[in-house]
Amino acid sequence: MTLTDFSIVTEDEVTGVITLLPPKTSPLDCLPVSLLKTAVDVMAQPLTRLAHLSFAAGIFPSRYKLGHVIPLLKKPGISKKDPASYRPITNLSTFSKILEKLVLVRLRTHVLATRNLNRLQSAYRPDHSTESALVKVVSDIEILSAPFFSHWTSALLSTRSVMPYFVNALSQTSE
């Protein structure tokens, strides 16, 4: 499988993506998302065709590469006069978001099928998360430190109170 072998986009797939869109409309859209969702049965076919043409040509249309940038104050109470107090928020067109989701499904399938992700990669993978990465790190620490600090490691990494470990450790040294 090569990256140029993207599967064909289906109307059902585009309908599903449109249905799951948040109700926000971008200033770049010529059609509100609410209307797009209402007319999904009519709009899915031309959007499917546009997505298919984009994939077949290997081109993401230039007009959908544009974004509407809005400066957003990082947190209340900081200087509104200092440009560093703001972070940019970019609104993309809805069709750009739809095309991005369609590409992501195909790209993820390709990367997983070709085993191009490190087995410890947690981001952008189904059934993996920062929690699973954290569990792996904690487990590795416990395994590596077990021969040397088994009581102390357990105490420090436990979500329960640490105090019983100290009491136990002190009673063992006084015996």
Order of alpha helices (4+ residues) and beta strands (2+ residues): alpha-alpha-alpha-beta-beta-alpha-alpha-alpha
